[in-house]
Amino acid sequence: MFPPEQDDLFSLQGRNYRVEEHPRFAGVPYGQEGRQGTVYQIIRQDDGEAFALKVFRPSFRYPTIVNKAEFLAKYSTLPGLKACSRMVIHPQQNKELLGTYPELLYAVQMPWIDGDTWSDLLIAGQEISLEHSIRMAESFIQIMMGLEENGLAHTDLSSSNVLIETSAEEPCVQLVDLEDLYMNKLEEPDDFPDVPDGYKAPFMVRPEWQWSPYADRFSGGILLAEMLTWSDPEIRVKCWEDSYFNPEELQQPNERQQLMVRTLERLYGTSVCGLFERLWSAEQPQQCPSFGEWSVALASSLEQAAKRASEAIDDERNDDSSAEEPDTLAIIREDSENEIHQRDSVERMLSEEMESMLNRARASEMQGKLAAALWDYGRLIDSLQQGSSLRREIEMVMTMIQEKMDIPEAERPTNIGKIQQQYKATTQEGTNLYAKLWIVLLGLSLVILLIAVVVYLI
């Protein structure tokens, strides 16, 4: 019976291993229960290296795991996908081991990743700094972008499948439970988890959307929003259980959703907040923001915050007067050097002037006022750093506007003519109606006058 007794060894591929003891419970194997099976920590005896051994429940011991492991290995070098590096215990090479422990049929050996799951942090209400929160979110975005760019999807994203690696210098995210990873060369799994959680959108009940390259967009967006806002005490207090949202609240107006929107806007500005609101109102996975969009919006927010902090410090150095200092500078003075980044990060949003200019440019573009839009975009781009993601995006928009302006005005698609015609028709119709009304009233007046004269004469 697996696992063996404490300190008993078993041989795998000619090397001896033992199951590690649980760090908090003496004599108990270090195992973590999951939906498909149990993951044990095993130690290789000749070098002391730790590995994870995932032992599947009988209903999940598929022979196809062997073939899938070969595909997964190709992606083990992508950020956050260490668990793709795996070896499967199958009868052709491990008959003796399986004779002793038949429960290990199609079990998988993987690298052991030290850390806590995101669900552990949520349930414990663990406090983290804003700087830590941002770095963690950036790590998660990079992983999800890598999946999307390679046509992959986890398909079962939740807080229990996201591991925060503690051995890394920076907050680093790793994904686990990769058995149902989507790729177009693999067949759809026989079953998908049907238990509701705080990450599965109501529209994701359709099988064709669960097994697709867009399957992670909603659940990943919710996880990202949790990471970005977890430094806020009110968010931590309002957390449901192992997810911020109660499963029944997803895509419904509620108090937690309103708090999330306010917190995202306060910390990161309207661009990041707008992506979350778009996610919340989506009706299919393709309508959810891609992780590339999340990356651009967050990078722009951080860039503007850094620029504002730098300008504030420069203003302080150049100002020799004794005038009262801005609150931001007072905070920077009072805080230690290690806390400066955290305080500055609170201001991670576009300035009101730049936001107004951007909105004005977009409005002019939508109204067909191309010259005005080009002028406003040009003023805005002068204040952005060379090579920044937002600057590149605006440059692309300006190029498209310029191409439209190069088209003769008569050939440009527009609805202005139709609108003017409709306005003239409506106006003419109103004028005719008033004329007819006056004629009727005048006729009635004459009839009444004649009747009055006749009555008087009689």
C-alpha positions in Angstrom: 0.0 0.0 0.0 1.3 3.4 -0.9 2.7 5.5 0.8 5.0 3.1 2.6 5.8 3.2 6.3 8.0 6.0 7.6 11.6 5.7 6.5 10.8 2.9 4.1 12.5 3.2 0.7 11.2 2.4 -2.8 13.1 2.2 -6.0 12.2 4.3 -9.1 14.3 4.1 -12.3 17.1 2.5 -10.4 17.3 5.2 -7.6 16.0 5.0 -4.1 13.4 7.4 -2.7 11.5 7.9 0.5 8.3 9.8 1.3 9.1 12.9 3.4 7.4 13.4 6.8 4.9 16.2 7.1 6.6 19.3 8.6 3.9 19.8 11.2 2.7 16.3 11.9 5.2 13.7 13.1 4.9 10.3 11.5 2.5 11.5 8.8 3.5 11.5 5.1 3.8 14.9 3.5 0.8 14.7 1.1 -1.6 17.3 -0.4 -5.0 16.2 -1.6 -6.3 17.4 -4.9 -9.2 16.8 -7.2 -7.5 14.0 -9.2 -5.2 12.5 -6.5 -2.6 13.2 -3.8 0.8 14.8 -4.3 3.5 13.5 -2.0 6.9 15.0 -1.4 9.6 12.3 -2.0 13.4 12.7 -1.4 16.0 11.1 -3.6 18.4 9.4 -1.2 21.7 9.8 -3.1 21.6 13.6 -3.4 18.7 14.7 -1.1 16.8 16.4 -4.0 13.0 16.8 -3.4 10.4 15.8 -6.0 6.6 15.7 -6.2 4.9 12.4 -6.8 1.3 12.7 -7.9 -0.7 9.5 -7.3 -4.0 9.6 -9.2 -7.2 8.2 -8.0 -8.4 5.1 -9.9 -10.8 7.0 -12.1 -8.0 9.4 -13.3 -5.4 6.8 -14.2 -5.5 7.3 -17.9 -2.9 5.5 -20.2 -2.9 8.7 -22.3 -1.0 10.4 -19.5 2.2 8.8 -20.9 1.7 10.5 -24.3 0.6 13.8 -22.8 3.7 13.9 -20.6 5.8 14.0 -23.8 3.9 17.0 -25.1 4.0 18.8 -21.7 7.8 18.4 -21.5 8.3 20.8 -24.4 6.9 23.7 -22.4 8.7 23.0 -19.1 11.1 26.0 -19.8 8.2 28.5 -20.0 7.8 30.8 -17.0 5.7 29.1 -14.3 5.5 25.7 -15.9 8.1 23.7 -14.0 5.5 21.0 -13.4 5.5 20.2 -17.1 8.8 18.4 -16.5 7.6 15.0 -15.5 8.2 11.3 -15.7 5.3 8.8 -15.7 5.4 5.4 -13.9 4.0 2.9 -16.5 4.1 -0.9 -16.7 6.7 -1.2 -19.5 9.5 0.2 -17.3 8.3 -0.2 -13.7 6.8 -3.6 -13.4 8.5 -4.5 -10.1 7.6 -1.2 -8.5 4.0 -1.5 -9.6 3.8 -5.1 -8.4 4.6 -3.8 -4.9 2.6 -0.5 -5.1 -0.2 -0.9 -7.8 -1.6 2.5 -6.7 1.4 4.1 -8.5 0.1 3.1 -12.0 0.5 6.2 -14.2 1.7 8.3 -11.2 3.8 11.3 -12.2 7.1 12.4 -10.8 7.7 16.2 -11.1 10.0 18.9 -9.5 9.0 19.8 -6.0 8.1 23.5 -5.7 8.4 25.1 -2.3 5.6 27.6 -1.6 2.0 28.1 -0.6 -1.0 28.0 -2.9 -2.9 31.2 -3.5 -5.9 29.6 -1.7 -3.7 29.2 1.4 -3.0 33.0 1.4 -6.6 33.8 0.9 -7.9 31.6 3.6 -5.3 32.8 6.1 -5.9 36.5 5.1 -2.2 36.9 4.9 -1.1 40.5 4.7 1.3 41.4 1.8 2.7 44.8 0.7 1.5 46.6 -2.4 4.9 46.1 -4.0 4.8 42.4 -3.3 1.3 42.3 -4.7 2.3 43.9 -7.9 5.4 41.7 -8.5 3.2 38.6 -7.9 0.6 39.9 -10.4 3.4 40.6 -13.0 4.7 37.1 -12.6 1.3 35.6 -13.1 0.6 37.8 -16.2 3.9 36.6 -17.8 2.9 33.0 -17.3 -0.5 33.5 -18.8 0.8 35.4 -21.7 3.3 32.6 -22.4 0.4 30.1 -22.4 -1.7 32.2 -24.7 1.1 32.9 -27.1 1.8 29.2 -27.5 -1.9 28.3 -28.0 -2.2 26.7 -24.5 -4.6 27.0 -21.6 -4.7 25.5 -18.1 -8.5 25.0 -18.3 -8.8 24.4 -14.5 -7.4 27.6 -13.0 -8.3 28.3 -9.4 -6.5 29.5 -6.3 -5.5 26.0 -5.4 -3.7 25.5 -8.7 -1.6 28.6 -8.4 1.5 28.2 -6.3 3.5 31.2 -4.9 7.1 30.0 -5.0 9.0 31.1 -1.8 12.4 30.0 -2.8 12.7 32.6 -5.6 14.2 36.0 -4.8 11.2 37.8 -6.3 7.6 36.7 -5.9 7.3 33.9 -8.4 4.1 32.1 -9.5 4.0 28.5 -10.6 1.0 26.6 -12.1 0.3 23.0 -11.0 -2.3 20.4 -11.9 -1.4 20.6 -15.6 -3.0 17.3 -16.6 -5.8 19.0 -18.4 -3.7 21.5 -20.2 -5.2 22.5 -23.5 -3.3 22.2 -26.8 -4.7 21.6 -30.2 -2.8 18.3 -30.6 -4.4 16.7 -27.6 -7.8 15.2 -27.2 -10.4 16.7 -24.9 -10.4 15.2 -21.4 -13.3 12.8 -20.5 -14.5 15.1 -17.7 -14.2 18.6 -16.6 -14.7 19.7 -12.9 -18.4 20.7 -12.5 -18.1 22.0 -8.9 -18.7 25.8 -8.9 -15.9 27.9 -7.5 -15.1 31.6 -7.3 -13.4 31.6 -10.7 -15.7 29.8 -13.2 -17.9 32.2 -15.2 -21.5 31.1 -15.5 -21.1 31.0 -19.3 -18.3 28.5 -19.1 -20.7 25.6 -18.7 -20.4 25.0 -22.5 -17.9 22.2 -23.2 -16.5 23.9 -26.3 -15.5 26.9 -24.3 -13.9 24.8 -21.5 -11.6 23.1 -23.9 -10.3 26.1 -25.9 -7.3 28.5 -26.0 -9.5 31.1 -24.3 -10.5 28.9 -21.4 -8.4 30.8 -18.9 -9.3 34.3 -19.6 -12.1 34.7 -17.1 -10.7 32.7 -14.2 -7.2 34.2 -14.8 -8.6 37.7 -14.8 -10.3 37.1 -11.4 -7.1 35.7 -10.0 -5.1 38.7 -11.3 -7.6 41.1 -9.8 -7.2 39.4 -6.4 -3.4 39.6 -6.6 -3.5 43.3 -7.6 -5.7 44.3 -4.7 -4.7 41.9 -1.9 -2.6 44.5 -0.2 -5.8 46.4 0.7 -7.1 45.5 4.2 -10.7 45.9 3.2 -10.3 43.4 0.3 -8.8 40.9 2.7 -11.6 41.3 5.2 -14.3 40.9 2.5 -12.7 37.7 1.1 -15.3 34.9 0.9 -13.2 31.7 1.5 -10.7 30.2 -0.9 -11.6 32.9 -3.4 -12.5 36.5 -3.0 -15.9 36.1 -4.7 -18.7 33.7 -3.6 -19.3 31.5 -6.7 -23.0 32.7 -6.8 -21.8 36.4 -7.0 -19.8 36.0 -10.3 -21.0 38.5 -12.9 -23.7 39.8 -10.7 -23.8 43.3 -9.1 -22.7 42.9 -5.5 -20.8 44.6 -2.7 -17.5 42.6 -3.3 -17.6 43.5 -7.0 -18.1 47.2 -6.3 -15.3 47.2 -3.7 -13.0 45.4 -6.2 -13.7 48.1 -8.9 -13.1 51.0 -6.5 -9.8 49.5 -5.3 -8.5 48.7 -8.8 -9.3 52.2 -9.9 -7.7 53.8 -6.9 -4.5 51.8 -7.1 -4.0 51.4 -10.8 -6.3 53.9 -12.7 -9.1 53.6 -15.2 -7.4 51.4 -17.7 -6.8 48.4 -15.4 -10.2 48.9 -13.8 -11.9 49.1 -17.2 -10.5 45.7 -18.1 -12.0 44.2 -15.0 -15.4 45.7 -15.7 -15.2 44.3 -19.3 -14.3 40.9 -17.8 -17.2 41.0 -15.4 -19.8 41.8 -18.2 -18.4 39.3 -20.8 -20.8 36.7 -22.3 -18.1 34.4 -23.8 -14.4 33.8 -23.2 -13.3 35.7 -26.3 -14.9 38.9 -24.9 -12.7 38.7 -21.8 -9.4 40.8 -22.0 -6.4 38.9 -23.2 -3.4 38.7 -20.8 -1.5 40.8 -23.3 -4.0 43.6 -22.7 -3.6 43.2 -18.9 0.1 43.5 -19.3 -0.1 46.7 -21.4 -2.5 48.4 -19.0 -0.6 47.5 -15.9 2.8 48.5 -17.4 1.3 51.9 -18.4 0.0 52.4 -14.9 3.3 51.6 -13.3 5.2 53.8 -15.8 3.0 56.8 -15.1 3.3 56.3 -11.3 7.1 56.2 -11.5 7.2 59.3 -13.7 4.9 61.2 -11.3 7.1 60.2 -8.3 10.2 61.3 -10.1 8.7 64.6 -11.0 7.6 65.1 -7.4 11.1 64.5 -6.2 12.6 66.9 -8.8 10.1 69.6 -7.8 11.1 69.2 -4.2 14.8 69.6 -4.9 14.2 72.7 -7.0 11.9 74.3 -4.5 13.8 76.3 -1.9 10.8 78.0 -0.4 9.3 77.0 2.9 5.9 76.3 1.5 4.0 73.4 2.8 5.1 70.2 1.0 2.7 67.8 -0.8 1.5 64.8 1.2 3.4 62.4 -1.2 6.7 64.1 -0.4 6.0 64.1 3.4 5.3 60.4 3.2 8.6 59.8 1.4 10.5 61.7 4.1 8.9 59.8 6.9 9.1 56.3 5.4 12.2 54.1 5.4 14.0 53.4 2.1 12.4 50.0 1.9 8.9 51.4 2.1 9.3 54.1 -0.6 8.4 51.8 -3.4 5.2 50.7 -1.6 4.1 54.3 -1.0 4.8 55.4 -4.6 2.9 52.4 -6.0 -0.3 53.7 -4.5 -0.2 56.5 -7.0 -0.1 54.1 -10.0 -2.6 55.8 -12.2 -2.6 58.2 -15.1 -2.7 61.9 -14.2 -6.0 63.6 -14.5 -4.7 65.9 -17.3 -3.3 63.0 -19.4 -6.5 60.9 -18.8 -8.6 63.9 -19.9 -6.4 64.4 -23.0 -6.7 60.7 -23.9 -10.5 60.7 -23.5 -10.7 63.8 -25.6 -8.6 62.3 -28.4 -10.7 59.1 -28.4 -13.9 61.1 -28.5 -12.7 63.2 -31.5 -11.7 60.0 -33.3 -15.1 58.5 -32.7 -16.8 61.6 -34.0 -14.7 61.6 -37.2 -12.7 64.7 -36.1 -9.5 63.2 -37.3 -7.3 66.3 -37.3 -8.3 67.1 -33.7 -7.7 63.5 -32.6 -4.3 63.5 -34.2 -3.4 66.8 -32.5 -4.4 65.5 -29.0 -2.7 62.2 -29.5 0.4 64.0 -30.6 0.4 66.2 -27.4 -0.1 63.1 -25.3 2.7 61.1 -26.9 5.3 63.9 -26.2 4.9 63.2 -22.4 5.5 59.4 -22.7 8.9 57.7 -22.6 10.5 56.3 -25.8 9.8 52.6 -26.2 7.0 52.4 -23.6 4.1 50.1 -24.4 1.5 53.0 -24.2 3.6 55.2 -26.5 3.8 52.3 -29.1 0.0 51.8 -28.9 -0.7 55.5 -29.5 1.8 55.6 -32.3 -0.2 52.8 -34.0 -3.4 54.7 -33.5 -1.9 57.9 -35.0 -0.7 55.9 -38.0 -4.2 54.6 -38.6 -5.7 58.1 -38.3 -3.2 59.5 -40.7 -4.0 56.8 -43.2 -7.7 57.7 -42.9 -6.9 61.3 -43.5 -5.0 60.5 -46.6 -8.3 59.0 -48.1 -10.3 61.6 -50.0 -13.1 62.9 -47.8 -15.8 61.8 -50.2 -14.6 58.2 -49.9 -14.5 58.1 -46.1 -17.1 55.9 -44.4 -19.3 58.2 -42.3 -22.9 58.5 -41.0 -22.9 62.3 -40.8 -24.8 62.7 -44.1 -27.5 60.3 -43.0 -27.8 62.0 -39.7 -28.1 65.4 -41.3 -30.8 64.1 -43.7 -32.7 62.6 -40.9 -32.5 65.9 -39.0 -33.8 67.9 -42.0 -36.6 65.4 -42.6 -37.6 65.6 -38.9 -37.5 69.4 -38.9 -39.5 69.7 -42.2 -42.0 67.2 -40.8 -42.4 69.3 -37.6 -42.8 72.5 -39.6 -45.6 71.0 -41.8 -47.4 69.8 -38.7 -47.4 73.2 -37.1 -48.7 74.8 -40.4 -51.6 72.4 -40.6 -52.5 73.0 -37.0 -52.7 76.7 -37.5 -55.0 76.3 -40.5 -57.4 74.0 -38.5 -57.5 76.5 -35.6 -58.2 79.4 -38.0 -61.0 77.5 -39.7 -62.6 76.7 -36.3 -62.4 80.3 -35.3 -64.2 81.5 -38.4 -67.0 79.0 -37.9 -67.4 80.0 -34.3 -67.5 83.7 -35.3 -70.2 83.0 -37.9 -72.4 81.1 -35.4 -72.1 84.0 -32.9 -73.2 86.5 -35.6 -76.2 84.4 -36.6 -77.3 83.9 -33.0 -77.0 87.7 -32.3 -79.2 88.6 -35.4 -81.9 86.2 -34.4 
